[in-house]
Amino acid sequence: MFSKIKDLLSSPRHKQKRRRREAKQLAQEYFNSFPGRDHLGSNTSYHHDARTLLQGKEVATKHLSRVLEHRLAAKRQATEYKNLLRPDFPDCEAFDLTAWKETILFEHPPPGCEKGNYNEYSQIMHIVHNAGIFDHESQKGWADMKPRDYLAVACLESGFDLEEVRSAMGMLLG
């Protein structure tokens, strides 16, 4: 009897169902992490596939799972970096970057930034993006801009000047 159960659990069909179930869990966790809009850059195909999977339709789960695991890990890494810089800022997985951009930059800009003025934010983003902290993800073609943008927002919201941002990125690269 145990051999039949073992055979059943190791069958290709059972493995495929397990992979599919795990991929669905990853997709749900991923969408709960405020990943950004579906139509932006590298989100397009991955968001489509993840939503298709959550609707119960067939997709290639092995590759999608790797991408989602990678993106979720990058968000957790961004949270760890944030904790070194400013522990009282929300975690990356719980931070709605899209809403922040729409609300803060358009309606209620941070101190020192005029409404609609992206100058300081853009400069900080440039420093964070060029620091190369998350370069490993773009090398695999699985880039997710949220971890980088999130760190830029955390620095901006912390009131870091440009030199403090450079210093913080240097410390994180350490």
MDTraj code that builds the backbone (N, CA, C; nanometers):
import mdtraj as md
import numpy as np

residues = "MET PHE SER LYS ILE LYS ASP LEU LEU SER SER PRO ARG HIS LYS GLN LYS ARG ARG ARG ARG GLU ALA LYS GLN LEU ALA GLN GLU TYR PHE ASN SER PHE PRO GLY ARG ASP HIS LEU GLY SER ASN THR SER TYR HIS HIS ASP ALA ARG THR LEU LEU GLN GLY LYS GLU VAL ALA THR LYS HIS LEU SER ARG VAL LEU GLU HIS ARG LEU ALA ALA LYS ARG GLN ALA THR GLU TYR LYS ASN LEU LEU ARG PRO ASP PHE PRO ASP CYS GLU ALA PHE ASP LEU THR ALA TRP LYS GLU THR ILE LEU PHE GLU HIS PRO PRO PRO GLY CYS GLU LYS GLY ASN TYR ASN GLU TYR SER GLN ILE MET HIS ILE VAL HIS ASN ALA GLY ILE PHE ASP HIS GLU SER GLN LYS GLY TRP ALA ASP MET LYS PRO ARG ASP TYR LEU ALA VAL ALA CYS LEU GLU SER GLY PHE ASP LEU GLU GLU VAL ARG SER ALA MET GLY MET LEU LEU GLY".split()
xyz = np.array([
    [0.0817, -0.1192, 0.0000],
    [0.0000, 0.0000, 0.0000],
    [0.0869, 0.1269, 0.0000],
    [0.1917, 0.1262, 0.0862],
    [0.2782, 0.2436, 0.0923],
    [0.3523, 0.2650, -0.0391],
    [0.3817, 0.1595, -0.1059],
    [0.4503, 0.1711, -0.2340],
    [0.3594, 0.2344, -0.3393],
    [0.2300, 0.2039, -0.3342],
    [0.1352, 0.2665, -0.4270],
    [0.1225, 0.4156, -0.4003],
    [0.1187, 0.4519, -0.2729],
    [0.1114, 0.5944, -0.2364],
    [0.2387, 0.6651, -0.2809],
    [0.3519, 0.6019, -0.2558],
    [0.4802, 0.6605, -0.2973],
    [0.4854, 0.6782, -0.4489],
    [0.4392, 0.5764, -0.5207],
    [0.4360, 0.5853, -0.6670],
    [0.3447, 0.6980, -0.7138],
    [0.2297, 0.7085, -0.6484],
    [0.1342, 0.8139, -0.6846],
    [0.1942, 0.9516, -0.6609],
    [0.2584, 0.9706, -0.5439],
    [0.3162, 1.1009, -0.5094],
    [0.4351, 1.1380, -0.5972],
    [0.5017, 1.0381, -0.6520],
    [0.6168, 1.0680, -0.7377],
    [0.5815, 1.0670, -0.8864],
    [0.4561, 1.0486, -0.9178],
    [0.4150, 1.0467, -1.0579],
    [0.4282, 1.1856, -1.1195],
    [0.4546, 1.1908, -1.2486],
    [0.4664, 1.3207, -1.3171],
    [0.3404, 1.4062, -1.3007],
    [0.2255, 1.3446, -1.3045],
    [0.0996, 1.4196, -1.2916],
    [0.0884, 1.4845, -1.1534],
    [0.1251, 1.4088, -1.0496],
    [0.1192, 1.4637, -0.9138],
    [0.2203, 1.5779, -0.8977],
    [0.3398, 1.5585, -0.9529],
    [0.4419, 1.6638, -0.9444],
    [0.3948, 1.7907, -1.0155],
    [0.3312, 1.7728, -1.1296],
    [0.2804, 1.8867, -1.2051],
    [0.1725, 1.9601, -1.1248],
    [0.0832, 1.8875, -1.0606],
    [-0.0214, 1.9497, -0.9777],
    [0.0406, 2.0256, -0.8607],
    [0.1424, 1.9634, -0.7979],
    [0.2090, 2.0289, -0.6856],
    [0.2774, 2.1576, -0.7311],
    [0.3475, 2.1514, -0.8462],
    [0.4137, 2.2715, -0.8999],
    [0.3120, 2.3803, -0.9302],
    [0.2009, 2.3404, -0.9850],
    [0.0941, 2.4355, -1.0180],
    [0.0383, 2.5008, -0.8910],
    [0.0139, 2.4197, -0.7886],
    [-0.0377, 2.4716, -0.6612],
    [0.0633, 2.5680, -0.5978],
    [0.1912, 2.5304, -0.5995],
    [0.2958, 2.6171, -0.5442],
    [0.3078, 2.7462, -0.6250],
    [0.2976, 2.7363, -0.7559],
    [0.3041, 2.8550, -0.8418],
    [0.1864, 2.9478, -0.8139],
    [0.0690, 2.8923, -0.7925],
    [-0.0481, 2.9749, -0.7592],
    [-0.0265, 3.0490, -0.6278],
    [0.0313, 2.9799, -0.5292],
    [0.0594, 3.0452, -0.4006],
    [0.1599, 3.1589, -0.4185],
    [0.2619, 3.1342, -0.4988],
    [0.3605, 3.2390, -0.5263],
    [0.2956, 3.3576, -0.5979],
    [0.2112, 3.3290, -0.6955],
    [0.1442, 3.4358, -0.7700],
    [0.0580, 3.5198, -0.6764],
    [-0.0135, 3.4552, -0.5862],
    [-0.0975, 3.5299, -0.4924],
    [-0.0126, 3.6155, -0.3991],
    [0.0958, 3.5573, -0.3470],
    [0.1874, 3.6327, -0.2610],
    [0.2471, 3.7508, -0.3382],
    [0.2836, 3.7258, -0.4615],
    [0.3425, 3.8299, -0.5445],
    [0.2446, 3.9461, -0.5645],
    [0.1202, 3.9164, -0.6007],
    [0.0232, 4.0235, -0.6222],
    [-0.0136, 4.0946, -0.4922],
    [0.0010, 4.0284, -0.3798],
    [-0.0221, 4.0935, -0.2505],
    [0.0917, 4.1879, -0.2131],
    [0.2022, 4.1838, -0.2877],
    [0.3193, 4.2664, -0.2567],
    [0.3226, 4.3973, -0.3360],
    [0.2103, 4.4363, -0.3940],
    [0.2023, 4.5607, -0.4712],
    [0.3111, 4.5669, -0.5785],
    [0.3071, 4.4745, -0.6757],
    [0.4148, 4.4668, -0.7744],
    [0.4140, 4.5753, -0.8811],
    [0.3144, 4.6601, -0.8830],
    [0.3079, 4.7641, -0.9852],
    [0.2094, 4.7266, -1.0935],
    [0.1979, 4.8142, -1.1878],
    [0.0991, 4.7966, -1.2942],
    [0.1395, 4.6870, -1.3919],
    [0.0402, 4.6180, -1.4421],
    [0.0628, 4.5062, -1.5336],
    [0.1311, 4.5486, -1.6627],
    [0.1042, 4.6675, -1.7088],
    [0.1528, 4.7102, -1.8398],
    [0.2926, 4.7729, -1.8373],
    [0.3568, 4.7789, -1.7233],
    [0.4875, 4.8433, -1.7153],
    [0.6018, 4.7468, -1.7437],
    [0.6849, 4.7838, -1.8366],
    [0.8094, 4.7152, -1.8676],
    [0.8079, 4.5647, -1.8553],
    [0.8919, 4.5163, -1.7666],
    [0.9098, 4.3719, -1.7531],
    [0.7934, 4.3038, -1.6828],
    [0.6970, 4.3795, -1.6332],
    [0.5799, 4.3187, -1.5690],
    [0.4859, 4.2539, -1.6697],
    [0.4860, 4.3009, -1.7903],
    [0.3842, 4.2643, -1.8888],
    [0.3617, 4.1137, -1.8994],
    [0.4614, 4.0390, -1.9376],
    [0.4396, 3.8951, -1.9585],
    [0.4225, 3.8196, -1.8275],
    [0.4985, 3.8556, -1.7245],
    [0.4905, 3.7821, -1.5984],
    [0.3572, 3.8049, -1.5283],
    [0.3099, 3.9279, -1.5297],
    [0.1799, 3.9551, -1.4665],
    [0.0685, 3.8832, -1.5416],
    [0.0767, 3.8841, -1.6743],
    [-0.0248, 3.8158, -1.7540],
    [-0.0267, 3.6667, -1.7205],
    [0.0911, 3.6045, -1.7184],
    [0.0983, 3.4615, -1.6891],
    [0.0506, 3.4298, -1.5480],
    [0.0884, 3.5133, -1.4516],
    [0.0470, 3.4887, -1.3130],
    [-0.1044, 3.5048, -1.2975],
    [-0.1603, 3.6048, -1.3617],
    [-0.3062, 3.6227, -1.3549],
    [-0.3787, 3.5081, -1.4258],
    [-0.3234, 3.4635, -1.5372],
    [-0.3810, 3.3500, -1.6095],
    [-0.3805, 3.2257, -1.5213],
    [-0.2704, 3.2023, -1.4519],
    [-0.2599, 3.0886, -1.3610],
    [-0.3639, 3.0979, -1.2489],
    [-0.3786, 3.2178, -1.1916],
    [-0.4763, 3.2356, -1.0834],
    [-0.6199, 3.2174, -1.1308],
    [-0.6424, 3.2347, -1.2591],
    [-0.7757, 3.2116, -1.3166],
    [-0.7989, 3.0637, -1.3469],
    [-0.6992, 2.9798, -1.3169],
    [-0.7146, 2.8366, -1.3370],
    [-0.6776, 2.7875, -1.4750],
    [-0.6164, 2.8738, -1.5548],
    [-0.5776, 2.8342, -1.6902],
    [-0.4329, 2.7856, -1.6905],
    [-0.3952, 2.7185, -1.7965],
    [-0.2617, 2.6599, -1.8090],
    [-0.1562, 2.7644, -1.8460],
    [-0.0446, 2.7587, -1.7759],
    [0.0746, 2.8373, -1.8098],
    [0.1969, 2.7528, -1.7736],
    [0.3127, 2.7939, -1.8225],
    [0.4380, 2.7251, -1.7893],
    [0.4785, 2.7650, -1.6478],
    [0.4482, 2.6805, -1.5518],
    [0.4654, 2.7172, -1.4107],
    [0.6099, 2.7156, -1.3638],
    [0.6942, 2.6310, -1.4218],
    [0.8316, 2.6194, -1.3728],
    [0.9062, 2.7521, -1.3872],
    [0.9041, 2.8094, -1.5061],
    [0.9724, 2.9372, -1.5293],
    [0.9054, 3.0498, -1.4511],
    [0.7729, 3.0552, -1.4542],
    [0.7009, 3.1595, -1.3821],
    [0.7324, 3.1543, -1.2332],
    [0.7359, 3.0360, -1.1758],
    [0.7680, 3.0223, -1.0332],
    [0.9069, 3.0771, -1.0025],
    [1.0037, 3.0475, -1.0885],
    [1.1395, 3.0993, -1.0671],
    [1.1413, 3.2516, -1.0696],
    [1.0702, 3.3093, -1.1647],
    [1.0657, 3.4553, -1.1758],
    [0.9996, 3.5158, -1.0525],
    [0.8859, 3.4614, -1.0118],
    [0.8145, 3.5154, -0.8963],
    [0.8950, 3.4980, -0.7680],
    [0.9589, 3.3827, -0.7512],
    [1.0454, 3.3620, -0.6339],
    [1.1571, 3.4653, -0.6320],
    [1.2157, 3.4880, -0.7484],
    [1.3249, 3.5846, -0.7595],
    [1.2774, 3.7258, -0.7246],
    [1.1627, 3.7643, -0.7787],
    [1.1101, 3.8979, -0.7529],
    [1.0714, 3.9163, -0.6064],
    [1.0122, 3.8162, -0.5465],
    [0.9768, 3.8247, -0.4043],
    [1.1026, 3.8313, -0.3181],
    [1.2054, 3.7562, -0.3542],
    [1.3312, 3.7607, -0.2806],
    [1.3957, 3.8990, -0.2918],
    [1.3873, 3.9604, -0.4089],
    [1.4435, 4.0954, -0.4270],
    [1.3694, 4.1961, -0.3390],
    [1.2389, 4.1799, -0.3253],
    [1.1620, 4.2686, -0.2372],
    [1.2018, 4.2482, -0.0912],
    [1.2226, 4.1233, -0.0513],
    [1.2665, 4.0967, 0.0866],
    [1.4064, 4.1552, 0.1093],
    [1.4914, 4.1443, 0.0078],
    [1.6252, 4.2016, 0.0190],
    [1.6169, 4.3540, 0.0310],
    [1.5286, 4.4160, -0.0453],
    [1.5108, 4.5616, -0.0366],
    [1.4639, 4.6002, 0.1037],
    [1.3774, 4.5195, 0.1620],
    [1.3320, 4.5460, 0.2994],
    [1.4479, 4.5357, 0.3972],
    [1.5345, 4.4351, 0.3794],
    [1.6520, 4.4227, 0.4669],
    [1.7414, 4.5456, 0.4542],
    [1.7623, 4.5913, 0.3315],
    [1.8424, 4.7121, 0.3109],
    [1.7773, 4.8324, 0.3779],
    [1.6465, 4.8441, 0.3618],
    [1.5740, 4.9547, 0.4242],
    [1.5912, 4.9520, 0.5749],
    [1.5871, 4.8334, 0.6332],
    [1.6018, 4.8217, 0.7783],
    [1.7363, 4.8751, 0.8257],
    [1.8382, 4.8640, 0.7413],
    [1.9683, 4.9217, 0.7757],
    [1.9670, 5.0742, 0.7660],
    [1.8808, 5.1267, 0.6783],
    [1.8766, 5.2708, 0.6542],
    [1.7716, 5.3432, 0.7374],
    [1.6515, 5.2861, 0.7437],
    [1.5395, 5.3535, 0.8108],
    [1.4349, 5.2493, 0.8523],
    [1.4496, 5.1928, 0.9706],
    [1.3612, 5.0836, 1.0109],
    [1.2129, 5.1182, 1.0241],
    [1.1767, 5.2443, 1.0382],
    [1.0356, 5.2772, 1.0588],
    [0.9574, 5.2973, 0.9286],
    [1.0208, 5.2741, 0.8155],
    [0.9536, 5.2844, 0.6868],
    [0.8882, 5.1500, 0.6573],
    [0.7720, 5.1467, 0.5890],
    [0.7055, 5.0184, 0.5597],
    [0.7949, 4.9244, 0.4786],
    [0.7733, 4.7953, 0.4955],
    [0.8474, 4.6950, 0.4189],
    [0.8109, 4.7029, 0.2715],
    [0.9027, 4.6620, 0.1860],
    [0.8817, 4.6680, 0.0415],
    [0.7581, 4.5895, -0.0006],
    [0.7378, 4.4719, 0.0585],
    [0.6253, 4.3877, 0.0217],
    [0.4910, 4.4487, 0.0595],
    [0.4924, 4.5430, 0.1548],
    [0.3685, 4.6048, 0.2019],
    [0.3520, 4.7485, 0.1518],
    [0.4460, 4.7936, 0.0713],
    [0.4467, 4.9334, 0.0266],
    [0.3921, 4.9439, -0.1151],
    [0.2901, 5.0273, -0.1324],
    [0.2292, 5.0479, -0.2636],
    [0.2992, 5.1650, -0.3322],
    [0.4011, 5.1326, -0.4078],
    [0.4828, 5.2329, -0.4751],
    [0.4020, 5.3143, -0.5752],
    [0.3129, 5.2479, -0.6472],
    [0.2308, 5.3174, -0.7464],
    [0.1435, 5.4227, -0.6786],
    [0.0798, 5.3867, -0.5696],
    [-0.0045, 5.4822, -0.4968],
    [0.0797, 5.5959, -0.4402],
    [0.1999, 5.5632, -0.3900],
    [0.2881, 5.6673, -0.3370],
    [0.3212, 5.7681, -0.4466],
    [0.3603, 5.7174, -0.5634],
    [0.3957, 5.8082, -0.6729],
    [0.2777, 5.8959, -0.7113],
    [0.1606, 5.8358, -0.7222],
    [0.0428, 5.9119, -0.7633],
    [0.0013, 6.0133, -0.6573],
    [0.0058, 5.9735, -0.5317],
    [-0.0387, 6.0626, -0.4237],
    [0.0678, 6.1643, -0.3858],
    [0.1867, 6.1169, -0.3527],
    [0.2914, 6.2054, -0.3008],
    [0.3467, 6.2977, -0.4086],
    [0.3825, 6.2438, -0.5212],
    [0.4453, 6.3278, -0.6230],
    [0.3449, 6.4182, -0.6939],
    [0.2212, 6.3741, -0.7048],
    [0.1232, 6.4566, -0.7754],
    [0.0394, 6.5436, -0.6821],
    [0.0000, 6.4891, -0.5655],
    [-0.0912, 6.5627, -0.4786],
    [-0.0237, 6.6249, -0.3563],
    [0.0601, 6.5495, -0.2861],
    [0.1218, 6.5964, -0.1629],
    [0.2708, 6.5651, -0.1631],
    [0.3502, 6.6442, -0.2343],
    [0.4925, 6.6136, -0.2459],
    [0.5657, 6.6235, -0.1125],
    [0.6762, 6.5503, -0.0975],
    [0.7554, 6.5569, 0.0243],
    [0.8153, 6.6954, 0.0440],
    [0.8545, 6.7294, 0.1672],
    [0.9157, 6.8605, 0.1924],
    [1.0335, 6.8836, 0.0985],
    [1.0405, 7.0009, 0.0445],
    [1.1494, 7.0367, -0.0445],
    [1.1225, 7.0035, -0.1904],
    [1.0160, 6.9315, -0.2182],
    [0.9803, 6.8988, -0.3563],
    [0.8506, 6.9701, -0.3910],
    [0.8535, 7.0449, -0.4969],
    [0.7303, 7.1089, -0.5414],
    [0.6400, 7.0058, -0.6062],
    [0.5112, 7.0349, -0.6035],
    [0.4145, 6.9443, -0.6655],
    [0.4532, 6.9201, -0.8108],
    [0.4659, 6.7932, -0.8468],
    [0.5007, 6.7589, -0.9834],
    [0.6488, 6.7742, -1.0155],
    [0.7299, 6.8157, -0.9179],
    [0.8729, 6.8334, -0.9401],
    [0.9452, 6.7036, -0.9053],
    [0.9980, 6.6378, -1.0053],
    [1.0650, 6.5105, -0.9848],
    [1.2157, 6.5251, -0.9665],
    [1.2648, 6.6460, -0.9591],
    [1.4087, 6.6672, -0.9598],
    [1.4803, 6.5883, -0.8502],
    [1.4450, 6.6112, -0.7255],
    [1.5135, 6.5425, -0.6155],
    [1.4882, 6.3917, -0.6212],
    [1.3630, 6.3562, -0.6444],
    [1.3282, 6.2136, -0.6541],
    [1.4054, 6.1473, -0.7681],
    [1.4111, 6.2129, -0.8821],
    [1.4827, 6.1581, -0.9976],
    [1.6313, 6.1427, -0.9698],
    [1.6890, 6.2401, -0.9016],
    [1.8314, 6.2322, -0.8699],
    [1.8597, 6.1159, -0.7745],
    [1.7747, 6.1008, -0.6743],
    [1.7920, 5.9900, -0.5800],
    [1.7728, 5.8566, -0.6517],
    [1.6687, 5.8479, -0.7349],
    [1.6461, 5.7249, -0.8111],
    [1.7682, 5.6909, -0.8968],
    [1.8248, 5.7914, -0.9602],
    [1.9417, 5.7712, -1.0448],
    [2.0577, 5.7120, -0.9634],
    [2.0819, 5.7649, -0.8459],
    [2.1900, 5.7149, -0.7598],
    [2.1637, 5.5699, -0.7196],
    [2.0415, 5.5414, -0.6766],
    [2.0073, 5.4056, -0.6322],
    [2.0161, 5.3075, -0.7483],
    [1.9613, 5.3446, -0.8617],
    [1.9634, 5.2552, -0.9776],
    [2.1064, 5.2291, -1.0247],
    [2.1889, 5.3312, -1.0239],
    [2.3265, 5.3161, -1.0719],
    [2.4179, 5.2470, -0.9711],
    [2.3717, 5.2325, -0.8479],
    [2.4539, 5.1654, -0.7466],
    [2.4727, 5.0174, -0.7804],
    [2.3817, 4.9621, -0.8591],
    [2.3960, 4.8230, -0.9016],
    [2.3594, 4.7210, -0.7959],
    [2.2828, 4.7618, -0.6973],
    [2.2482, 4.6720, -0.5867],
    [2.1704, 4.5499, -0.6337],
    [2.0817, 4.5686, -0.7282],
    [1.9984, 4.4583, -0.7755],
    [2.0339, 4.4163, -0.9182],
    [2.1574, 4.4366, -0.9597],
    [2.1973, 4.4048, -1.0968],
    [2.1814, 4.2577, -1.1309],
    [2.1963, 4.1694, -1.0338],
    [2.1866, 4.0260, -1.0610],
    [2.0522, 3.9886, -1.1220],
    [1.9455, 4.0618, -1.0864],
    [1.8139, 4.0261, -1.1397],
    [1.7987, 4.0644, -1.2861],
    [1.8577, 4.1737, -1.3270],
    [1.8430, 4.2135, -1.4667],
    [1.9260, 4.1240, -1.5579],
    [2.0310, 4.0630, -1.5041],
    [2.1129, 3.9726, -1.5836],
    [2.0351, 3.8468, -1.6231],
    [1.9366, 3.8107, -1.5451],
    [1.8557, 3.6929, -1.5752],
    [1.7338, 3.7277, -1.6590],
    [1.7121, 3.8560, -1.6831],
    [1.5952, 3.8985, -1.7582],
    [1.4687, 3.9029, -1.6730],
    [1.4855, 3.8990, -1.5409],
    [1.3709, 3.8956, -1.4506],
    [1.3587, 4.0266, -1.3732],
    [1.4127, 4.1328, -1.4250],
    [1.4198, 4.2594, -1.3530],
    [1.2834, 4.3051, -1.3024],
    [1.2866, 4.3598, -1.1842],
    [1.1695, 4.4184, -1.1202],
    [1.2170, 4.5521, -1.0650],
    [1.1594, 4.6589, -1.1117],
    [1.2061, 4.7918, -1.0717],
    [1.1640, 4.8293, -0.9300],
    [1.0640, 4.7630, -0.8744],
    [1.0127, 4.8043, -0.7446],
    [1.1192, 4.8070, -0.6351],
    [1.2048, 4.7054, -0.6184],
    [1.3026, 4.7135, -0.5096],
    [1.3926, 4.8369, -0.5177],
    [1.4362, 4.8722, -0.6366],
    [1.5208, 4.9913, -0.6533],
    [1.4418, 5.1188, -0.6261],
    [1.3253, 5.1285, -0.6869],
    [1.2423, 5.2478, -0.6666],
    [1.2035, 5.2623, -0.5193],
    [1.1754, 5.1497, -0.4564],
    [1.1391, 5.1494, -0.3148],
    [1.2528, 5.2064, -0.2293],
    [1.3757, 5.1637, -0.2556],
    [1.4885, 5.2181, -0.1797],
    [1.5040, 5.3681, -0.2027],
    [1.4800, 5.4119, -0.3240],
    [1.4876, 5.5555, -0.3536],
    [1.3819, 5.6313, -0.2735],
    [1.2614, 5.5785, -0.2677],
    [1.1540, 5.6431, -0.1914],
    [1.1886, 5.6438, -0.0425],
    [1.2411, 5.5326, 0.0089],
    [1.2785, 5.5262, 0.1501],
    [1.3828, 5.6331, 0.1825],
    [1.4789, 5.6516, 0.0928],
    [1.5812, 5.7560, 0.1133],
    [1.5187, 5.8949, 0.1073],
    [1.4325, 5.9184, 0.0097],
    [1.3668, 6.0479, -0.0041],
    [1.2812, 6.0779, 0.1183],
    [1.2009, 5.9807, 0.1590],
    [1.1119, 5.9991, 0.2744],
    [1.1899, 6.0145, 0.4048],
    [1.3125, 5.9636, 0.4080],
    [1.3969, 5.9773, 0.5263],
    [1.4666, 6.1126, 0.5307],
    [1.4515, 6.1881, 0.4233],
    [1.5140, 6.3198, 0.4185],
    [1.6618, 6.3160, 0.3843],
    [1.7090, 6.2050, 0.3262],
    [1.8498, 6.1954, 0.2887],
    [1.8808, 6.2970, 0.1799],
    [1.9948, 6.3656, 0.1941],
    [2.0396, 6.4473, 0.0817],
    [2.1159, 6.3556, -0.0135],
    [2.1570, 6.4089, -0.1272],
    [2.2184, 6.3247, -0.2302],
    [2.3467, 6.2574, -0.1818],
    [2.4254, 6.3274, -0.1023],
    [2.5485, 6.2680, -0.0505],
    [2.5178, 6.1554, 0.0478],
    [2.4138, 6.1713, 0.1270],
    [2.3741, 6.0641, 0.2192],
    [2.3225, 5.9420, 0.1423],
    [2.2554, 5.9656, 0.0317],
    [2.2086, 5.8541, -0.0510],
    [2.3288, 5.7795, -0.1079],
    [2.4260, 5.8535, -0.1615],
    [2.5482, 5.7892, -0.2152],
    [2.6180, 5.7078, -0.1071],
    [2.6285, 5.7660, 0.0104],
    [2.6945, 5.6980, 0.1232],
    [2.6171, 5.5721, 0.1629],
    [2.4849, 5.5829, 0.1674],
    [2.4017, 5.4675, 0.2041],
    [2.4170, 5.3551, 0.1011],
    [2.4176, 5.3889, -0.0270],
    [2.4329, 5.2862, -0.1302],
    [2.5712, 5.2214, -0.1206],
    [2.6730, 5.3026, -0.0909],
    [2.8069, 5.2476, -0.0715],
    [2.8129, 5.1530, 0.0468],
    [2.7438, 5.1881, 0.1550],
    [2.7387, 5.1019, 0.2729],
    [2.6684, 4.9699, 0.2391],
    [2.5577, 4.9776, 0.1636],
    [2.4844, 4.8563, 0.1299],
    [2.5656, 4.7643, 0.0387],
    [2.6453, 4.8238, -0.0480],
    [2.7300, 4.7431, -0.1364],
    [2.8500, 4.6867, -0.0618],
    [2.8853, 4.7578, 0.0469],
    [2.9899, 4.7281, 0.1379],
    [3.0928, 4.6368, 0.1109],
])
top = md.Topology()
chain = top.add_chain()
for i, resn in enumerate(residues, 1):
    res = top.add_residue(resn, chain, resSeq=i)
    for name in ("N", "CA", "C"):
        top.add_atom(name, md.element.get_by_symbol(name[0]), res)
traj = md.Trajectory(xyz[None], top)
